[in-house]
Each structure stands twice: as C-alpha cells, then as structure tokens.
Amino acid sequence: MLFFALFFVPDLARTAPAQMTGQRPDITTPMTDEDDARARLTRDMEKKAAKERVAALKSDTDKLLKLSIELKSYVDKSNENVLSVDVVKKAEEIEKLAKSVKDKMKGPN
C-alpha cells in the first residue's frame, strides 16, 4: 500500500488538472484560422498606418521647406531697425509645423 502511495499518487496529482481541462499539458494550442486572420489584419493596418505617416511626413517637410524659404525672403527684405510682423508669424508657423513633424517621426508610441 505504501508503495502505491509513493509512486502513483504524485503522478495522479500531476495529471489530474490536465484531465479536468481536457487538454494534455505538453501540447500547445494551435492558432485557429480566426487568430491568423486577426493577426494578418493587425499587420495590414499597421503597414497602412506607417505608409500614411510617411506620406504626411513628406508633405509636412515640403511645407516646412517652403515656409523656411519664405521666412528667409522676409528677413532679407527687412533691415536692422525693422522686423516685420510677418517674420514673427512665419517663424511661429514654422515652429508649430516642426514640432508636428518631430511628433510624427516619433511614431504612435
């Protein structure tokens, strides 16, 4: 009887939870078609979002270049005694756009 208790009871305790769930503990659950489709959809959405972010970055950097050229033009037209309000506004616009570009480059995280 002691022999039975020492060898078979620990084995029953180890396999009992697996028998209750109906799964063997050494077998992993395979991915279902639904899980695979969900993973594929998630990847596709991430790729699309990345492409849209890159397109927005290109557009914003083009606009930033244009604004910088305009600011240079305004500064070249001004003199040491006169600083145009347009120069200040243009600089503020550039600053906001540059911050936006920086945030987009960091990504969604």
Protein Blocks (a to p, Z undefined) as FASTA:
>chain_A
ZZmmmmmmmmmmmmmmmmmnopafkbccdddfklmmmmmmmmmmmmmmmmmmmmmmmmmm
mmmmmmmmmmmmmmmmpcfkbccfklmmmmmmmmmmmmmmmmmmnomZZ
